[in-house]
């Protein structure tokens, strides 16, 4: 039996959650050393969620060994096609 398209989870459009589950908070606190394995699960301190934004990559500058090559498909400056 197949899954209806409206019930599928789209990972591309998923947003980052602003709330962690208790287990996720406990794991995060254990990584930071703020909670021991035998620690209480009730009354946990708040954890900050760091949102990571993707940066746009900056294109490298053209080579500095001479004149810049024209872009492919671009017409040469000063040359016009003759009209018939």
N, C-alpha and C positions, 0 to 999 in steps of 0.2 A: 504494500500500500504506500502511495506517495504522500508527500507533505504538501499541503496547500501553499501556493506562493505567498499569500498574505501572512503566513505563520513563520516563514523563514527569517532568520536573523541576518541582517545585512551588516557586515563588519565595516564596510567602507563608510557608512553613514552613522556609525555608532559614536556617541559622544562619551567623553570621560565622565564617570560618575563622581558626584561630589560627596557621597556618603559611603563609608566602608562598612562591611559587616564586622561583627565582633571578632571573628576568626582572623580576618585580614588586619584589623587593628592590633590584635595580639601578636601576629607575625611581624608586623612593622615595628612594634615596640621591642620585640625580642632581638631584631636586627640591630636596633639602636642601643640595646643593653639596658633599657629602662624597665624591663619586665623579665622576671625569671620564669622558668618552665613550671614551677609550682605556684606561681602567682595567682591572685584572684582574677576571675573573669568579670567581676562586677565592679563598677566604679573605675573603669579604665580612663586614663587621661586622654584628652583630645589629641588627634594626630592631624598634621597639616598635609593636605594633598597637593603635590607639586604638579602643576599643569605644564606640559612641555609643548612649546609652539615650534613648528617646523620652520626653519629659515629658508629663504630663497637663496639658491646658489648664485654667486657672482661669477660671470663669465671672465675668463682670463683675458688679459690685454693681448693685442696682436704682437707678433714678434717684432723686436726692435732692430732687425738686421737689414732694414732698407724700406722701400716704399711698401705701403700696404697693398695687398692684392685686392682687386675689385670683387665684389660679391658675385657668385655665379648667377647668370641670368640678367645681370644689370647691364644697361647700355653704357658704352664708353662715353665720357664727357666730350662734348664738342663735335661729335659725329652724328649726323642726322641721316636718316634713310632718305634717298632721293625719291621724289614723287613722280609718278608716271602719268 
